[in-house]
Structures are given as C-alpha cells and as structure tokens.
Amino acid sequence: MGAMISKQADRIKEILAEKKALSDMKQTSGYDFPGFDYSPNDRKNWMSGLDPEKVFVNQIVWPGTHDSATNEIGIPLVTRPLAQCQTLSIYYQLVSGARVLDIRVKEDLLVCHGILTTYNVDVVIEDVKKFLSETQSEVIILEIRTEFGHDDPPNFDKYLEDQLGEFLIPQDDQVFDKTIAELLPKRVICVWKPRKSPQPQASGSLWSSGYLKDNWIGTDLPLTKFESNIKYLSEQKPVNSRKYFYRVENTVTPQADNPILCVKPVTDRIRPYARMFISQCFSRGSPDQLQIFSTDFIDEDFVDACVGLTYARIQGKA
C-alpha cells in the first residue's frame, strides 16, 4: 500500500511539473502566429467566408473534434464523465466551426467510446445532413472507424453510400490540389476505417484509412503529449506535397494507473495551449505541416485559431 501511495504521489508531481513547464513556455514564447487575430464573421459558414474559389484543400487548417459523438455517452454523472469528450451535438459542433469528425462505431451501429455506448450512428448522419442542408460551401471530413475490440457493422460501406451518396467526394489524390469551389456540390470526404472488412477501393465513394494519419500516444502528461505532437508533425511532408491528411490532437487522456479518470480535468491540462502549439510550429520550423488540428470540448477560440491560420495561408502570409 505504501509503495502504491508513493507511486501516485510521484505521478502527481510529474503532472504538476509538466503543467508548469507548459505554462512557463506560454509566458516566454506567447502564441502569436500569422492570422492569430483573425476571427470569422460566421463560424457556421467560415469556409464560404474565405471564398471557396480561393481556398485550396491543402491550405486548410481543419478544426476537428476528438471522440466527436460522446455528448450523450454513458450514464449522466456516473459513467459519462469517464468517456465524454464533447458536450455539443454533432450538428452544433459543425455550426461552431468544426470540420473534422471522429466517430467510433460497433457492430450494432451504436456509437461508442471504449466499452461505453451512446446513440445510433443514424443520429450522427442526420446531424451531418442537417448541417449540409443549411450551408452551401462547407466541406467536412467524416472519419468513421470500428472501435477497438468490436466487429465491423455489416455492409457499413453500403450504408454510408446510401445515406451520404449525393454529398460524397470520391477518393482521388487530385482532391488535395483543388479548391473548395472545384469540389462542389460534393462536400463530404468520408474516411471509413473497418477493422476486418476490406478497405474502400481506389476511386470509390469512400476513402481508405491511409488518407487520414496520426501518431497517437496514450498519456495524461501534457508536456509529453505536446512535444510528441511537435516531433511527429515535424516528420511529415509539407501539406502542399502530400496526398493524405495528417491529424494532430491537442488532447491528453486518463490513464488506468492514475486516480483521476474523468476526461475533462485531464484533457484540460493541455487544452489551453492550442494557440501556443500553432505558434511553436512556426518557431520550430514546422508551419507548413499542420493540417488537421483536433481537440476535446471544442470552443470558438480553437476554431478561430485554425481559421486564422487558414486565412493567413490564403493571403500568402504563412
């Protein structure tokens, strides 16, 4: 028992030291970057506001949400805090400016996060279609994967094609070099990541897993995750010379060996440093690599930071 208590005490000290290191870095380096002071007039239509004829897909810094469909997961006040990464519905995340969604499903079509489940994936699709019906030039990256430990929903590729067919942007490397206007009226890049079923075929309506990459590390240590994100991002090709999307997630997650298991207090160790991360990309020589930037509990400031850098790229200032 004494050894366990000592281990937890050391763990708390390590977390506090990393939080302080991030805070000190913010004090000394700040968070200025090209476009940092830009704010869209209408987050629901921010792509439209930047002019779809001028915005190339590979210029966009895509604001995304991690474990997007967890706003109603589990049992309120009991299991929900252990798995909830967003409080907004899919529709309101999109209205707030999110353009990349991370959806995990299981064989019975329920959305899940680990062992906890929430609503049917139909709810996600209906929210996406509602948003698309109310906008004209907003493009979404919809990633749907089978959650670890589960089987793929039967015929799920056909389900996605039936539900979103009119909006689906076919898998095509040339998409990265096109403007939003050139993609319209198609508006959804749907990346389907099954665990056992065949991957989507080239030139089909759905995109295969190789088109959306990341380097996830499971940790609750904020500086460790911050530095890992910087390291792996720096190893990517610039956005204008690669044919895949690369995601950085400004998140840390609860660990089984730590007594704090609720998502919110853990992920809040890194959430305030999203703008500093963008600034550090510039100061450390990786400004051209950042593409998808995702977070737990998305807010307007996070969206504005991504849109601001996108604006600066379009203006030739970044």
DAHU-V798210 format. One record per run of one state. SS is the DSSP state (~ for helix, > for strand, _ for the rest). FROM is the first residue (numbers start at 1). TO is the last residue. If there is no record, write none. Layout:
ss = (SS,SS)
from = (FROM,FROM)
to = (TO,TO)
//
This chain:
ss = (_,~,_,~,_,>,~,_,>,_,~,_,~,_,>,_,>,_,>,~,_,>,_,~,_,>,_,~,_,>,~,_,>,_,>,_,~,>,_,~,_,~,_,>,_,~,_,~,_,>,_,~,_)
from = (1,2,30,43,50,56,57,60,62,66,80,84,90,97,100,106,110,114,116,121,135,140,147,156,165,168,169,173,178,179,180,184,188,194,207,208,209,212,215,222,235,239,242,245,250,263,272,274,284,292,296,300,315)
to = (1,29,42,49,55,56,59,61,65,79,83,89,96,99,105,109,113,115,120,134,139,146,155,164,167,168,172,177,178,179,183,187,193,206,207,208,211,214,221,234,238,241,244,249,262,271,273,283,291,295,299,314,318)
//
